[in-house]
Amino acid sequence: MKSIKVKSPFSGIQVDYMQESDLPAVMEIERSSFTAPWDESSFREGIRSRNHHVYFLVIRHQQNPVAFINFWVVEEDAHIANFAVAPNYRNQGVGKYLFAESLISIRKLGGDHVSLEVRVSNIPAQYLYRQFGFQVVSIRENYYMDDHEDAYVFRLSNLREVDLCIDRGTHTHDR
Ligand SMILES: CC(C)(COP(=O)(O)OP(=O)(O)OC[C@H]1O[C@@H](n2cnc3c(N)ncnc32)[C@H](O)[C@@H]1OP(=O)(O)O)[C@@H](O)C(=O)NCCC(=O)NCCS
């Protein structure tokens, strides 16, 4: 069984469902993270639709959104569709923490097989996914519409067998 321990990066950090009031900060993160960002209506409609298969989570630090993730879960299958950390919060454990919290949520919702696409050039994200046991299962050629870069499809096929432990009481950094 794969065992992963993750610590909360700072005190004053909170994982929550995304609210419409988070959207200005979320859109700033989205636009600074991707060359072909989602538009605001995709987030707004996702939040409003209350589709019980689709989830948008944020991390707030001192009440301000600093990272978000979007995933869906249908029976045992889950897919992570969007995930980003604000540039000035990267490399401090925020992404790893939110990803771990999301996998725990996915597991509670019944998900066991989790997939996602990532640019072949996105080494930081791939490093993070591999730490959780994700592996490349295929390549989608010309997947990204803006520059035709290929995507790796990463998959974790047995989330229930991953021993995920989040320590929310001690912190890797303090800000
Ligand atoms: C990918 C991303 C979410 C990672 O978030 P983060 O908060 O910076 O990541 P963390 O600090 O939690 O680091 C997680 C792991 O990735 C590794 N990592 C982070 N940045 C890295 C880099 N530049 N190069 C190599 N590894 C890196 C770290 O080593 C860390 O593992 P460790 O602490 O156990 O060594 C963030 O870089 C980001 O938002 N990028 C732009 C959007 C994006 O690419 N989203 C994913 C689309 S598929």
The ligand as an SDF file (V2000), in Angstrom:
LIG
                    3D

 48 50  0  0  0  0  0  0  0  0999 V2000
    1.4800   22.5260  -10.4090 C   0  0  0  0  0  0  0  0  0  0  0  0
    1.1510   23.4060   -9.1960 C   0  0  0  0  0  0  0  0  0  0  0  0
   -0.3340   23.2880   -8.8970 C   0  0  0  0  0  0  0  0  0  0  0  0
    1.9610   22.9030   -7.9880 C   0  0  0  0  0  0  0  0  0  0  0  0
    1.5650   23.6420   -6.8580 O   0  0  0  0  0  0  0  0  0  0  0  0
    2.6240   24.0760   -5.7250 P   0  0  0  0  0  0  0  0  0  0  0  0
    1.8700   24.6340   -4.5940 O   0  0  0  0  0  0  0  0  0  0  0  0
    3.6780   24.9340   -6.3360 O   0  0  0  0  0  0  0  0  0  0  0  0
    3.2640   22.6600   -5.3760 O   0  0  0  0  0  0  0  0  0  0  0  0
    3.8590   22.2240   -3.9650 P   0  0  0  0  0  0  0  0  0  0  0  0
    4.6680   23.3410   -3.3830 O   0  0  0  0  0  0  0  0  0  0  0  0
    2.7790   21.6550   -3.1320 O   0  0  0  0  0  0  0  0  0  0  0  0
    4.8550   21.1030   -4.4420 O   0  0  0  0  0  0  0  0  0  0  0  0
    4.3880   19.7840   -4.6860 C   0  0  0  0  0  0  0  0  0  0  0  0
    5.5320   18.9550   -5.1680 C   0  0  0  0  0  0  0  0  0  0  0  0
    5.8740   19.3270   -6.4950 O   0  0  0  0  0  0  0  0  0  0  0  0
    7.2810   19.6140   -6.5630 C   0  0  0  0  0  0  0  0  0  0  0  0
    7.5040   20.8220   -7.3060 N   0  0  0  0  0  0  0  0  0  0  0  0
    6.9160   22.0280   -7.1140 C   0  0  0  0  0  0  0  0  0  0  0  0
    7.4180   22.9170   -7.9890 N   0  0  0  0  0  0  0  0  0  0  0  0
    8.3420   22.2350   -8.7210 C   0  0  0  0  0  0  0  0  0  0  0  0
    9.1990   22.6090   -9.7860 C   0  0  0  0  0  0  0  0  0  0  0  0
    9.2420   23.8640  -10.2490 N   0  0  0  0  0  0  0  0  0  0  0  0
    9.9730   21.6500  -10.3360 N   0  0  0  0  0  0  0  0  0  0  0  0
    9.9510   20.3660   -9.8520 C   0  0  0  0  0  0  0  0  0  0  0  0
    9.1550   19.9680   -8.8410 N   0  0  0  0  0  0  0  0  0  0  0  0
    8.3760   20.9040   -8.2920 C   0  0  0  0  0  0  0  0  0  0  0  0
    7.7750   19.8530   -5.1640 C   0  0  0  0  0  0  0  0  0  0  0  0
    9.0540   19.3400   -5.0410 O   0  0  0  0  0  0  0  0  0  0  0  0
    6.7490   19.2110   -4.2820 C   0  0  0  0  0  0  0  0  0  0  0  0
    7.1460   18.0350   -3.7400 O   0  0  0  0  0  0  0  0  0  0  0  0
    7.9960   18.0000   -2.3800 P   0  0  0  0  0  0  0  0  0  0  0  0
    7.6660   19.2230   -1.6090 O   0  0  0  0  0  0  0  0  0  0  0  0
    7.5470   16.7610   -1.7070 O   0  0  0  0  0  0  0  0  0  0  0  0
    9.3990   17.9670   -2.8500 O   0  0  0  0  0  0  0  0  0  0  0  0
    1.5550   24.8890   -9.4570 C   0  0  0  0  0  0  0  0  0  0  0  0
    2.8940   24.9320   -9.9000 O   0  0  0  0  0  0  0  0  0  0  0  0
    0.6730   25.6080  -10.4490 C   0  0  0  0  0  0  0  0  0  0  0  0
   -0.3680   26.1680  -10.1000 O   0  0  0  0  0  0  0  0  0  0  0  0
    1.0920   25.6230  -11.7490 N   0  0  0  0  0  0  0  0  0  0  0  0
    0.3480   26.3130  -12.8000 C   0  0  0  0  0  0  0  0  0  0  0  0
   -0.9740   25.6160  -13.0820 C   0  0  0  0  0  0  0  0  0  0  0  0
   -0.7780   24.1490  -13.4040 C   0  0  0  0  0  0  0  0  0  0  0  0
    0.1950   23.7650  -14.0320 O   0  0  0  0  0  0  0  0  0  0  0  0
   -1.7440   23.3340  -12.9620 N   0  0  0  0  0  0  0  0  0  0  0  0
   -1.7400   21.8930  -13.2160 C   0  0  0  0  0  0  0  0  0  0  0  0
   -2.3410   21.6450  -14.5390 C   0  0  0  0  0  0  0  0  0  0  0  0
   -2.3570   19.8940  -14.9350 S   0  0  0  0  0  0  0  0  0  0  0  0
  1  2  1  0
  2  3  1  0
  2  4  1  0
  2 36  1  0
  4  5  1  0
  5  6  1  0
  6  7  2  0
  6  8  1  0
  6  9  1  0
  9 10  1  0
 10 11  2  0
 10 12  1  0
 10 13  1  0
 13 14  1  0
 14 15  1  0
 15 16  1  0
 15 30  1  0
 16 17  1  0
 17 18  1  0
 17 28  1  0
 18 19  1  0
 18 27  1  0
 19 20  2  0
 20 21  1  0
 21 22  1  0
 21 27  2  0
 22 23  1  0
 22 24  2  0
 24 25  1  0
 25 26  2  0
 26 27  1  0
 28 29  1  0
 28 30  1  0
 30 31  1  0
 31 32  1  0
 32 33  2  0
 32 34  1  0
 32 35  1  0
 36 37  1  0
 36 38  1  0
 38 39  2  0
 38 40  1  0
 40 41  1  0
 41 42  1  0
 42 43  1  0
 43 44  2  0
 43 45  1  0
 45 46  1  0
 46 47  1  0
 47 48  1  0
M  END
$$$$
